[in-house]
Amino acid sequence: METKTVFRLCMAVIICGFFSCKGVDEPATQSLAAYHHPGEDSMKTGGVRMVPILTPKGTFRVWTKRYGNNPKVKLLLLNGGPGATHEYFECFESFLPREGIEFIYYDQLGCGHSDDPKDTSMWDLPRYVEEVEQVRTALGLSKENFFLLGHSWGGILAIEYAVKYKEHLKGLIISNMMSSCPDYGDYADKVLARQMDPSVLDAIRKIEARRDFSNPRYMELLNAHFYVRHILRMPLDQWPEPVNRSFAKMNQSLYVTMQGPSEFGIAGKLAQWDRKASLKDISTPTLVIGATHDTMDPEHMRWMSDEFPNGRFLLCRNGGHMSMWDDQQVYMKGLVDFLKTDAPR
C-alpha cells in the first residue's frame, strides 16, 4: 500500500509539473508568434514600406522596414552621417528580436534605398524633422508605443524632433551625440586633436587649409590616427561588413553640406546648431548613450542626461562613436533595459 501511494504521489507531481511548465511556456510561445506575425497586408513585403514624403520640392519616397511586431514598443532608428544608411544598425537584429522589441529601419531622404532629389537645398534640419513626423504618421506610431533612437547626426535630428513633437514620443534615445555642435568642435580641437601625434595633426591641418579633401593622404591619416581610435575601435580590416557597406553608400553631397568634409570637427550647415537650453523642456523619458573614446565628449553627454527631466545615462567604457559595435554588450544591455524597464510600458 505504501509503495503504491508513493508511486501515485510521484506521478501526480510529475503531471502537475508538466502542466505547470506548459502553462509558463505558452505565453512566451504566443508572444514569439505575435512578434513574427507578418501583418494583415495582402502583399507580404518582409516589412518593407515606401513612405511618401511631401516637401516644398515635390513628393518623394523614403524606405522603411519593420522588424518584428510589438504594439507597445516600436523603435524607429535614425542613422548618422549625415548621409549613411540604416545598414550599420543591422547588429540590432542579434539582440532586440529575442527581447520581443520591434524596431524599424529607415533610410532618410537622400540615403540608401530612399529617393535622392540631388538638391542641396533639401539637406535642411527643419525639413528632416517634418520628414520624421510624416514617417511616424504613415507607420501609425503613437505616444503609446513610439520610441525614437538617433545616432550621431540622427541624434541631432531626434533632439530637434523631440523639441517640436515630444507629445508623440513614449521614449527617446540619443546615441553618441552632443547637444551642441560648437561644443563638439571645441572638444575635437582641444581634446581629440591634442591626443594625436603633432606631426600627423600638422599634416591633416595643412591639407584642410588647402581644402584638398580629395587627397587620398587625408583619409589615410584620418583612418590610421583618428577613425580607428574614436569612430570604431578596431583595425580597419576588421570593421564589420554592415558598417563598411553603409559607409560605402554615404551620400557625400548630404554629408559635406551638413557636416563638412570630415568627422574631425564640423564645418557644414550644422556648425552652429545648439540645443543645450532646450533639453530641460523635453520631459520624455530619455536615455543618453556615450562612450569613453567617442568623438563626442562623454562628460557633455552625461550632463545632457541630467538636463533632461526624465533622463538617464549609459557609458560604454570601451567604446568609440560606433559603440553599438565596439562595446556591443554594454550598449545593447543598456538599450534593452531602457526599452523594457526604465521607460514607461
Sequence and secondary structure as in RCSB ss.txt:
>XXXX:A:sequence
METKTVFRLCMAVIICGFFSCKGVDEPATQSLAAYHHPGEDSMKTGGVRMVPILTPKGTFRVWTKRYGNNPKVKL
LLLNGGPGATHEYFECFESFLPREGIEFIYYDQLGCGHSDDPKDTSMWDLPRYVEEVEQVRTALGLSKENFFLLG
HSWGGILAIEYAVKYKEHLKGLIISNMMSSCPDYGDYADKVLARQMDPSVLDAIRKIEARRDFSNPRYMELLNAH
FYVRHILRMPLDQWPEPVNRSFAKMNQSLYVTMQGPSEFGIAGKLAQWDRKASLKDISTPTLVIGATHDTMDPEH
MRWMSDEFPNGRFLLCRNGGHMSMWDDQQVYMKGLVDFLKTDAPR
>XXXX:A:secstr
 HHHHHHHHHHHHHHHHHHHHHHHHHHHHHHHHHHT   S SS  TTEEEEEEEETTEEEEEEEEEES  TT EE
EEE  TTT  GGGGGGGGGTSGGGT EEEEEE TTSTTS     GGG  HHHHHHHHHHHHHHHT  TTTEEEEE
ETHHHHHHHHHHHHHGGG SEEEEES  SBHHHHHHHIIIIIGGGS HHHHHHHHHHHHTT TT HHHHHHHIII
IIIIIIS S GGGS HHHHHHHHT  HHHHHHHT S SSS  STTTT B GGGGGG  S EEEEEETT SS HHH
HHHHHHHSTTEEEEEETT  TTHHHHTHHHHHHHHHHIIIIIS  
